[in-house]
Amino acid sequence: NYEEAMRRVRKLLELDFEAEAEKQPNPHYNVVWAVFEAFNK
């Protein structure tokens, strides 16, 4: 469903990427969140 996909994307884009990276115990997630943040700028 298009509306559901757009809600999920909007929710992802509204996240605080640095805070999300700190929540993860695995340091590799820091890279994932950094990539999301770079594309979001």
N, C-alpha and C positions, 0 to 999 in steps of 0.2 A: 504494500500500500504506500503510495507516494507521500501522503500526509504523515504517516508514522515514520517513514525514513527521514523526512525533513525535520520532524521533532527530535529525532535522535541526533541528527547532525547539528542542529541548533544547540542541543544540550551539550554536546561534545565541544563545540566552539566557545561556549560560555564558561567552561571550566577554567580554574586557575591551574595551569599546567605545572608550575613549580610546586604547588601544594600537593597535587596528585602524584608527582614524582617522589616526594618525601614519604608518602604513604606506603610505597612499595618496598618490600625488603630486598628485592633483587635489583642490583645496580643497573642492569641492562634496561630496565624500564625507564630510567632517566634519559636514555638515548631516545626511546620512543616518544616520550613526552616532549623532549627538546625538538624533535622533528615536527610534531604536531604544532608546537609553538612557532617554529620557523615558518611553516606554511600558513599559519593563521595571521601572521603580520601583514 
